[in-house]
Amino acid sequence: MNLRPITHEDRRRRLIEYISDIPFKRAKVIKVKNEKCVLGKHYHLKSDSVFYMLTGKAMYTLKSNRKDSRLERGWLFEEECIFVPKNVVHTFTVYPNSILLEAASEPYDKADEISVTD
């Protein structure tokens, strides 16, 4: 999914708005403290997510839950976002003093989150 940022800026502030067709039902803010933090290593059966880097940086790995899928790795820097559809294993290494926002299409449900091992 391609999230299209629209920026509104004036002398007071800068607003970055992302337009999407995903109806979000949950959002969370992840504040990483003084050391790198590995998050995720799971996929969701029902929930799509968008991750937005408010401050700092993170390295991510995405892999579809299908046997024929390829691995995708990249960086998420300040003011960038990434879409993670359901059934895609996602792992983030978030660096110190970073703030990452997640918005998801479904409310939290422990049964929807499937952990994976390396």
SVG drawing of the C-alpha trace seen along z (x, -y; Angstrom):
<svg xmlns="http://www.w3.org/2000/svg" viewBox="-13 -32 35 55">
<polyline fill="none" stroke="black" stroke-width="0.4" points="0.0,0.0 1.3,-3.4 0.5,-6.0 0.6,-9.5 1.9,-12.2 0.3,-15.6 2.2,-18.4 0.6,-21.6 3.1,-24.1 3.1,-27.7 5.2,-29.8 3.6,-28.1 3.8,-24.4 4.3,-21.6 1.5,-19.0 2.0,-15.8 -1.1,-13.9 -1.2,-10.4 -4.2,-9.4 -5.2,-5.8 -8.2,-3.6 -7.6,-1.7 -10.1,-2.2 -8.0,-2.3 -9.4,-1.0 -6.3,-1.1 -3.2,-3.2 -0.2,-3.0 3.0,-5.0 6.2,-3.1 8.9,-5.2 12.3,-3.5 14.5,-4.4 18.3,-4.2 19.2,-1.1 18.2,0.5 15.0,2.5 13.8,5.4 10.0,5.4 7.6,7.6 8.8,11.0 5.2,11.8 2.4,11.4 -1.4,10.8 -4.1,12.9 -6.7,10.1 -5.0,6.8 -3.2,4.5 -0.8,1.9 0.9,-1.4 4.1,-2.3 5.1,-6.0 8.5,-7.1 7.9,-10.3 11.5,-10.7 14.7,-8.6 15.2,-5.6 14.5,-1.9 15.6,1.0 12.8,3.3 12.4,6.8 9.2,7.9 8.5,11.4 5.1,12.8 3.9,15.8 3.9,17.8 6.7,20.2 7.4,18.6 7.8,15.1 10.9,12.9 12.5,11.1 12.4,7.3 14.7,5.2 15.0,1.4 15.2,-1.6 12.5,-3.8 13.6,-7.4 11.9,-10.3 8.6,-11.3 8.6,-8.1 6.0,-5.3 5.5,-1.7 2.4,0.4 2.4,3.9 -0.5,6.1 -1.9,9.0 0.1,12.3 3.4,10.5 6.0,11.2 7.4,7.8 10.4,7.1 11.8,3.7 15.1,2.8 14.3,-0.6 17.2,-2.8 17.5,-4.7 15.3,-7.7 13.0,-6.9 9.3,-7.2 7.3,-5.0 3.6,-5.2 1.5,-2.2 -2.1,-2.4 -3.9,0.8 -7.1,1.8 -8.4,4.0 -8.7,3.7 -6.1,5.5 -6.7,9.3 -4.1,11.6 -5.3,14.4 -4.6,12.3 -0.8,12.0 1.2,15.0 4.9,15.1 7.6,16.6 11.1,17.9 14.2,17.4"/>
</svg>
